[in-house]
Each structure stands twice: as C-alpha cells, then as structure tokens.
C-alpha cells in the first residue's frame, strides 16, 4: 500500500530536474521565435529607413539644395 510519503516522493514537481529541463527547452523555443520575429521587424525598419533616405535625397535634388 502506498503512503502519502511515497506519493510525494514519486510526484513530479517544479524542483524535479526533468520537468525543469522541459520547461527550459520550451522557454528556449519561445525565445528563439521571439528573436526571429524581432530580426524580421528590424530588417523591415532598415528597408523603410533606406527608402526614406532615398526619398529625402530625391526631394533635396528636386529643390536644388545640393548641401545635403
């Protein structure tokens, strides 16, 4: 017959190393996905900055301002 001590010894909890490893693996995947999404957003911002810089240069040229 199992006692409450046996059950608490067998029961997995947050201190259990296997469960902690699983939690960290899941967290790693979540962080990897977040980093990938952030990288994609950064590349989008870089393209937008390049586009705006070119548009700014074009406007300066059209206005005859060569001091750019």
N, C-alpha and C positions, 0 to 999 in steps of 0.2 A: 504494500500500500504506500502511495506517495504522501509525503508530509508537505506542509507548506514550505518548509526549508528546502526540500527537493525541488519544488516548483520554482521557487525564487532563484535557485541556483541555475536551473536549466533555462529559465525565461531570458530571452534576449532583451537588453535594454540599451539606453544610449551609451553606456560605458562599454558595451560589447565591441570588441575591435573589428569584427567582421561587419557589423552594422555601421560602424563609424567609417570604415573604408568605403562601403557602398554609398554612404552619404557624401563623402568627399568626391567620389567618382561622379556622382550626379551633379554636384556643385561645379566640378571642373567642366563638365559638358555645358552647363548653363553659362558659365563664364566664357567659354570658348565661343559659344553662339553670340553672346553679347559683344565680344571683341570683334567678331567678324562683321556684325551689323554696324558697329561703330566705324570700322575701317571703310565699309561701303559708303557710309554717310560722309566721312572725311573726303573720300575721293570725289563725291558729288559736290562738296563745297569747293574743292580745288578747281574743278571744272567751271563752277559758277564764278569764282574769282578770276580765272583766266578770261572768261567771256566778258566780264565786266571791265577788266583792264583793257582788253582789246576795244571794247565799245568806247571807253574813255579816250583812248588814243585816237580812235576814228573821229570822235567829236572835236577833240583838240585840233586835229588836222583840218577838219571842215571849217572850224572857226578861225583858222590861220594862226593859232597860238603854237609856235614852234618851241616854246620854253618848257615843254613837258619833260 
